[in-house]
Amino acid sequence: MCGIIGYIGVEKASPILLNGLRQLEYRGYDSCGMACLDKDIEVRKGVGKINEVNNSFSFEEINGKMGIAHTRWATHGGVTQKNSHPHISNNGKIAVVHNGIIENYQEKRDELKEKNFEFISETDTEVIPNLIQYFMDKGGDFVDSCKKALTELDGNFAILAIHRDEDVIIASRKGSPLVIGIGENGFFAASDIPAFLDHTKQIVYLYDEDFVVMGKTLSFYNLKEGPVFRQTHTVDWDVEQAKKGDFEHFMLKEISEQVETVKKAIQQEKAIVENICDEIRRAKGIFFVACGSSYHACLSSSYVFSKISGIHVNVVLGSEFPNYTHFLNKDSLIIAVSQSGETADVLEAVKEAKKKGSKIISIVNVMGSSLTHHSDEFLLLNAGPEICVLSTKTYTAQLGLLTLIAYSLAENYEEGKKKLEFLWNVIYYLTSANTRNKIKELSEKLRYVDHLFTIGRGLQYPTAMEAALKIKEVSYIHAEAFAGGELKHGTLALIENGTPCIVFVAEDNEKEILSNAMEIKSRGGYIIGIGPKNNEIFDTFIKVPEANSMNPIIHLAKSVTVK
Ligand code: BG6
């Protein structure tokens, strides 16, 4: 994942682009760079985080009222100066920044080399400016040459391109996010709205293969359909939501926002939820499709759907979905869950399901994201921007909304909504400084372990899986989740003296999970109990009130992170 931003208008571009890059740094921080057009294109780029590179290259010194910038997470080619973006055409006239992966770049690179083009980087991106130059050398103008070049590319891209002799920025996307901002002093294009939220809330969400010419005006095309009209939306995010504020980092900020975001997730139009419930009741074969934390939210919700509404759903990882498409037909229902609405494996799954005539309902957090374009209906989580790469507030928001749907399916919409609204004060306690300090103390004990296990039964099993994912994503400690009943099938042998194990306890299977905890304890494990009641088995205990079908929301509302 990389971040790109472009600006063209009446103000100096470099400060705007630098500030935008800082808002996009969560998307990648291996290297960064900027290209602005004044009398000529000036490019400055380097390896390292944005502030480090800016300290040595002073981006804000670059002149010009239009430019593009990039912050990189290396996928093709190592983290080197030459591989950092922007990339320049052989004739030095074209600069391009790119987020995505060009799958046929090697083939295009070879074709261009046969036409005496040279390459200085190992990246897939470098074929783009040279392909544009190739078409211009054949007599095409900049706009048409960009269209021709992009049409030759397989894979996914969000690109911004400028030419030394043209007062326009070309912006185009296929499978990678890109939004347009319409400001009073100019136009913006970026991977994510927070990059230019300081300047405008007027947003145009692009569809796949949209192609925008940003100059004194905005012209919208689609590489397949030709000229198109795209709606302008006003986002209701405030600028502060997209900033860390007084918090040390976005993860802490977004964890603390859960007091509000679980409530916001269930503020849905009842008629829309009930309409979705009718689709669920009509369907013959229901598939939840998601990745990462969203997958765990779906797994957790499949228990709730079963318990609360007596409905069976299949839960499938986006990347595994191709193994199930032969089951699909026009009576199948896909419920795609994705915070970003841009996860490639989920988008791919949904596109395949649509080919079978299946109905697509999606649950996303980003209005205008690709997934919303491929869905028959969608619900928004209303959680505000989730900048942290880890899904925290949107995880509990997904659980809240899916639980509400389960209650609505059981004709208990109001009861479900009331129970979910009541959770806020539990979440308030769990995300308070007092709980955070207790977790900090615990993390001091765990920060140097090599292995950590999490276990749970029933609804607490997906919770244990999500906890293990969080610990891996944040602390790079190997953490593994098990259903409590599975430990005896081989895993127990891995428990050594002091091996930590987080045990998620709930009333409906307390006896069984405590017995599993005892098995671990008997082999010297260090037991961290999370649940409504302390127990002598626990070496550390974090109290979480019993919330039955809503336990998954509060068990993870705090974040058990190990430094
Ligand atoms: C991964 C993130 O890249 O994508 C996870 O690290 C996230 O935190 C997963 O849950 C799925 O993302 P999304 O946007 O489809 O919910």
Boltz pocket constraint, residues with backbone or C-beta under 6 A from the ligand:
constraints:
  - pocket:
      binder: B
      contacts: [[A, 291], [A, 292], [A, 293], [A, 294], [A, 337], [A, 338], [A, 339], [A, 340], [A, 341], [A, 342], [A, 343], [A, 346], [A, 389], [A, 390], [A, 391], [A, 473]]
      max_distance: 6.0
